[in-house]
Amino acid sequence: MLFLKGIFMKYRVLGKTGLKVSEIGFGGEWITGWEQERVNELIRACEKVGVNILDCWMADPSVRAALGVALAGHRDKWIIQGHLGSTWQDGQYVRTRDMAFVKPAFEDQLRLLQTDYVDLGMIHYVDTMEEFNAIMAGGPYLEYAQELLAAGTIRHLGLSTHSVEVARAAAAHPAIEMIMFSLNPAFDTMPATGTLDDLFGDFSAGGNGIDPDRANLYAECAQTNTGITVMKPFAGGRLLDAEKSPFGVAMTASQCIAYCLDRPAVASVMAGLKGPDQLEDALRYYTDSEEALNYASILSTAPQHSYVGRCIYCGHCQPCAVGINIATVNKFYDLATMQPEVPASVQAHYDALPAKASDCIGCASCEPNCPFGVPIAQKMADTAALLG
């Protein structure tokens, strides 16, 4: 395997934190149900090639405990993202700001990870400005985060979000040092004119094919020195599958990583790893030729028909008559269908939406706005059947 051949990791400074993090990080969300030895093997493989940042948003105590055992005696090799508000209630993940759950869940995370601090204390999963403003205005949740920060129990304050608007607000807020953000070519891409004929701009020059708000986010993070760690770099595996990718061809893991690391302010790509073989795929970023890493050729020459009927989460379908965030619902559906069973995290995040696919009244008033001919009403019905 590649990690046995002397791969040398590169590091970047994570914004205002000053922490030097590996360009490829470890997102541990797939280790649920693993034998301890398998977790140990993956952690050792990561350490061997210099991976030094781990995201542990997962609330499942068995996952946290398995990571804690694997990290025992090696804690100083790792920068840990630990989340405030990711809790385990009645055997399932619940995102909450209720301090009756937030505080014991975070204390339990420290205990199970066998550590007395996390390097990055993450305000967990904030996807609306209403919630962001409520949190940052003060109150028990923020006060607890500030107490942990003052005590050194968390060393730096971050925030995780899938929302461009929230991410931009976080980047502008002096208390937030870094963000964890969902970033990949599919999430970034937006048609320049809204027509299939002019779907792609010149990706080699940059900017023309990216949603301007997202491009502005990355620039603003660079300007404010707000570091970014990336989640969803492969769109839940969708980009690695030609049949499911909106580009009509499969990208490689190394191309996806190259794309993410080319965005301003990005310091580390948190690859969801299911084993050393996927670590090896990610490490090809360091061994692939320039031609092999050239994602621009895929984005600029992908067959236009590949977008017909496929949502790329551009938001042109809005507004919805009943307030459904159609792009977000479609994203959760796509992530859910990438796995044999619906991941608990996807289900929980979907359940937290204020308006769900089941609220769709089937008016189809959104469909004429979609440049790609997505049968949105039918997709809402399919999502409601799958996710509720």
C-alpha positions in Angstrom: 0.0 0.0 0.0 1.0 3.6 -0.6 1.4 4.4 3.1 4.1 1.7 3.3 6.1 3.6 0.6 7.1 6.7 2.5 4.4 9.1 1.7 5.1 12.5 3.3 2.1 14.5 4.4 1.9 18.2 3.9 0.5 20.6 6.5 -1.4 23.9 6.5 -2.1 26.4 9.2 -5.7 26.3 10.2 -6.5 30.0 10.2 -6.5 31.9 13.4 -5.9 28.8 15.4 -2.3 28.6 14.3 -2.6 24.8 14.4 -0.7 23.0 11.7 -3.1 20.3 10.3 -2.5 17.6 7.8 -4.0 18.4 4.4 -5.8 15.0 4.5 -7.7 14.5 7.8 -9.8 11.6 9.2 -13.5 11.9 9.4 -14.5 9.0 11.6 -18.2 8.7 10.9 -18.0 5.3 9.2 -16.5 3.2 12.0 -19.8 2.4 13.7 -19.9 -1.3 14.6 -16.2 -1.9 13.9 -14.1 -4.4 15.9 -11.6 -2.5 18.0 -8.6 -4.0 16.2 -10.0 -2.6 12.9 -10.2 0.9 14.4 -6.7 0.6 15.9 -5.4 -0.4 12.5 -6.9 2.6 10.7 -5.6 5.0 13.4 -2.1 3.6 13.2 -2.2 3.8 9.4 -3.2 7.4 9.6 -0.4 8.2 12.0 2.1 6.5 9.9 1.5 8.8 7.0 1.2 11.9 9.2 -2.6 12.4 9.3 -3.0 14.5 12.5 -6.6 15.8 12.6 -9.7 13.9 13.5 -13.3 15.0 13.5 -15.5 13.2 16.1 -19.0 14.7 15.8 -20.5 11.2 16.3 -22.5 10.9 19.5 -22.6 7.1 19.6 -20.8 6.2 22.8 -19.4 3.0 21.2 -17.7 5.0 18.4 -16.2 7.5 20.9 -15.0 4.7 23.1 -13.4 2.8 20.2 -11.6 6.0 19.1 -10.5 6.6 22.7 -8.9 3.1 22.9 -7.2 3.6 19.6 -5.9 7.0 20.6 -4.7 5.9 24.0 -1.0 6.7 24.4 -1.0 8.6 21.1 -3.2 11.7 22.1 -0.3 14.1 21.5 -0.2 13.0 17.8 -3.8 14.2 17.1 -5.7 17.5 16.8 -9.3 16.6 17.7 -12.5 18.4 16.6 -15.0 17.7 19.3 -18.6 19.0 19.0 -20.9 20.8 21.5 -24.5 19.8 21.0 -24.1 16.3 19.4 -25.8 14.1 21.9 -26.9 10.5 22.3 -30.5 10.2 23.6 -32.5 6.9 23.9 -30.0 5.1 21.5 -29.9 7.7 18.8 -28.1 10.9 17.8 -29.9 14.2 18.6 -28.6 17.7 17.8 -29.5 20.0 20.6 -28.7 23.3 22.5 -30.4 22.0 25.7 -27.7 22.2 28.4 -29.3 19.3 30.2 -27.9 17.2 27.3 -25.1 19.3 25.9 -22.9 19.4 29.0 -23.0 15.7 30.0 -22.6 14.7 26.3 -19.4 16.7 26.0 -18.1 15.5 29.3 -18.8 12.0 28.2 -17.0 12.6 24.9 -13.9 13.6 26.8 -14.1 10.6 29.1 -14.6 8.1 26.2 -11.9 9.7 24.1 -9.6 9.4 27.2 -8.5 13.0 27.1 -9.1 16.2 29.1 -9.3 18.6 26.2 -10.2 18.9 22.5 -8.2 21.2 20.3 -11.2 22.5 18.4 -14.5 22.9 20.2 -17.1 23.0 17.5 -20.5 24.7 17.8 -22.3 21.8 16.3 -24.2 22.0 13.0 -25.8 25.4 12.7 -27.6 25.8 9.4 -29.9 28.8 9.9 -29.2 32.4 10.6 -31.9 32.4 13.2 -30.1 29.7 15.2 -26.7 31.3 14.6 -27.9 34.7 15.8 -29.5 33.1 18.8 -26.4 31.3 19.8 -24.0 34.2 19.3 -26.3 36.6 21.2 -25.3 34.8 24.4 -27.0 32.4 26.7 -26.1 29.1 28.5 -24.8 27.3 25.4 -22.3 30.0 24.4 -21.4 30.7 28.0 -20.5 27.0 28.4 -18.3 27.1 25.3 -16.6 30.2 26.6 -16.0 28.6 30.0 -14.5 25.6 28.4 -12.3 27.9 26.3 -11.1 29.8 29.3 -10.3 26.6 31.1 -8.4 25.2 28.2 -10.8 22.2 27.9 -11.3 23.4 24.4 -8.3 25.2 22.9 -10.1 27.0 19.9 -13.7 27.7 19.1 -15.1 26.6 15.7 -18.5 26.0 14.1 -19.8 23.4 11.7 -22.4 24.2 9.0 -23.7 23.3 5.6 -25.1 26.8 5.0 -23.2 29.4 3.0 -25.0 32.3 4.8 -24.1 30.9 8.2 -20.5 30.2 7.2 -20.1 33.7 6.0 -21.5 35.1 9.2 -19.2 32.8 11.2 -16.2 34.0 9.2 -17.1 37.6 10.1 -17.5 36.9 13.8 -14.4 37.5 15.9 -15.2 34.6 18.3 -15.1 32.0 15.6 -11.6 30.9 14.6 -12.4 28.2 12.0 -15.4 26.5 10.4 -16.1 23.0 9.2 -18.0 23.3 5.9 -19.5 20.9 3.3 -17.4 21.5 0.2 -17.0 19.6 -3.1 -17.4 20.3 -6.9 -21.1 19.3 -6.9 -22.1 21.5 -4.0 -20.1 24.4 -5.5 -21.3 24.2 -9.0 -24.0 26.5 -10.3 -25.1 27.3 -13.9 -23.8 30.7 -14.9 -26.9 31.5 -17.0 -29.4 28.9 -15.9 -29.4 27.1 -19.3 -28.0 23.8 -20.2 -26.2 25.2 -23.2 -24.1 27.5 -21.0 -23.8 25.2 -18.1 -20.1 25.3 -17.6 -17.8 28.2 -17.4 -14.0 28.0 -17.7 -13.1 26.0 -14.6 -9.4 26.2 -15.5 -9.6 30.0 -14.9 -11.7 29.5 -11.8 -14.8 31.1 -10.5 -17.2 31.0 -13.5 -18.7 27.7 -12.6 -18.9 28.2 -8.9 -21.9 29.7 -7.1 -20.7 33.3 -6.5 -21.9 33.2 -2.8 -19.7 30.1 -2.2 -16.8 31.7 -4.0 -17.2 34.8 -1.9 -17.3 32.6 1.3 -13.9 31.1 0.6 -12.4 34.5 -0.2 -13.9 36.0 2.9 -12.5 33.2 5.1 -9.1 33.9 3.6 -9.5 37.6 4.3 -10.5 37.0 7.9 -8.1 34.2 8.4 -10.9 31.8 9.3 -9.6 28.3 8.5 -11.8 25.7 6.9 -11.9 22.0 7.4 -13.9 20.2 4.8 -16.7 17.7 5.3 -18.5 15.8 2.5 -15.5 16.1 0.0 -16.8 13.2 -2.0 -20.5 14.1 -1.7 -21.1 10.9 0.3 -19.3 8.9 -2.4 -21.6 10.2 -5.2 -18.7 11.9 -7.0 -16.8 8.7 -7.1 -19.6 6.9 -9.0 -20.2 7.7 -12.7 -23.8 6.7 -12.5 -24.5 9.0 -9.5 -22.2 11.9 -10.2 -23.8 15.0 -11.7 -20.8 15.2 -14.0 -21.6 12.0 -15.8 -18.1 10.5 -15.0 -16.4 9.3 -11.9 -13.9 11.6 -10.2 -11.1 10.1 -8.2 -10.7 10.7 -4.5 -7.4 12.6 -5.2 -9.2 14.9 -7.7 -11.9 15.7 -5.2 -9.2 16.4 -2.6 -7.3 18.6 -5.0 -10.4 20.6 -5.8 -11.1 21.2 -2.1 -7.5 22.2 -1.3 -7.5 24.6 -4.1 -10.3 26.7 -2.4 -9.0 29.6 -0.4 -8.7 29.2 3.3 -9.1 25.4 3.2 -6.6 23.7 5.5 -7.7 20.1 5.7 -10.0 17.7 3.9 -11.7 15.4 6.4 -12.0 12.2 4.3 -14.5 9.7 5.6 -12.4 6.5 5.7 -13.7 3.0 5.8 -10.3 1.4 5.9 -6.6 1.7 4.9 -7.6 1.1 1.2 -9.5 4.4 1.2 -6.7 6.1 3.0 -4.5 4.8 0.1 -6.9 6.3 -2.4 -6.8 9.7 -0.6 -3.0 9.6 -0.5 -2.8 9.3 -4.3 -3.2 13.1 -4.1 0.5 13.1 -3.4 1.5 10.6 -6.0 -0.8 11.2 -9.0 0.5 13.1 -12.0 -0.7 16.7 -12.6 -2.8 15.3 -15.4 -4.4 12.7 -13.1 -5.3 15.5 -10.6 -6.8 17.7 -13.2 -10.4 18.0 -12.1 -11.0 21.0 -14.3 -11.1 18.8 -17.4 -13.9 16.8 -15.9 -15.9 19.8 -14.8 -15.5 21.6 -18.1 -16.1 18.7 -20.5 -18.6 16.6 -18.6 -21.6 15.7 -20.9 -24.3 18.2 -20.4 -27.0 15.5 -20.5 -25.5 14.2 -17.3 -27.3 17.0 -15.5 -30.7 16.4 -17.0 -33.0 15.1 -14.2 -30.2 15.4 -11.6 -30.2 18.0 -8.8 -26.9 19.8 -8.2 -28.4 21.8 -5.3 -28.2 25.1 -7.1 -31.4 26.5 -5.5 -33.0 27.7 -8.7 -36.1 25.8 -7.8 -36.9 28.1 -4.9 -39.1 29.5 -3.5 -41.3 26.5 -2.4 -44.9 27.2 -1.8 -44.8 25.4 1.6 -41.2 26.5 2.6 -39.3 23.3 1.8 -35.6 23.8 1.2 -35.7 21.6 -1.9 -31.9 21.5 -2.5 -31.2 20.5 1.1 -33.9 17.7 1.0 -32.5 16.4 -2.3 -28.9 16.5 -0.9 -30.0 14.4 2.1 -31.9 12.0 -0.2 -28.8 11.5 -2.4 -26.5 11.0 0.6 -29.0 8.5 2.1 -29.2 6.4 -1.1 -25.5 6.2 -1.5 -25.4 3.6 1.4 -27.2 0.2 1.7 -29.0 1.6 4.8 -29.8 5.2 5.6 -27.0 6.6 7.8 -28.3 7.6 11.2 -26.6 11.0 10.8 -28.4 11.7 7.5 -31.7 10.7 9.0 -31.2 12.9 12.1 -30.2 15.9 10.1 -33.2 15.4 7.8 -35.5 15.0 10.8 -34.3 18.4 12.1 -35.5 20.3 8.9 -38.4 22.6 9.6 -40.1 21.5 6.4 -39.7 18.0 5.0 -40.5 16.3 1.8 -43.7 15.0 3.3 -45.0 18.6 3.4 -44.9 18.8 -0.4 -48.4 19.5 -1.8 -47.4 18.3 -5.3 -48.1 21.7 -6.9 -44.9 21.4 -9.0 -44.6 25.2 -9.3 -40.9 24.7 -8.6 -40.3 22.5 -11.6 -40.3 25.1 -14.4 -37.5 27.0 -12.5 -35.2 24.0 -12.6 -32.6 24.2 -15.4 -32.1 20.5 -15.3 -35.6 19.1 -15.5 -35.5 17.5 -12.1 -39.0 15.9 -11.4 -39.0 17.6 -8.0 -42.5 16.6 -6.9 -41.7 13.0 -7.6 -38.4 13.3 -5.8 -40.2 14.8 -2.8 -42.5 11.7 -2.8 -39.5 9.4 -3.0 -37.8 11.2 -0.2 -40.9 11.1 2.0 -41.1 7.4 1.4 -37.5 6.8 2.3 -36.9 9.4 5.1 -40.4 10.2 6.4 
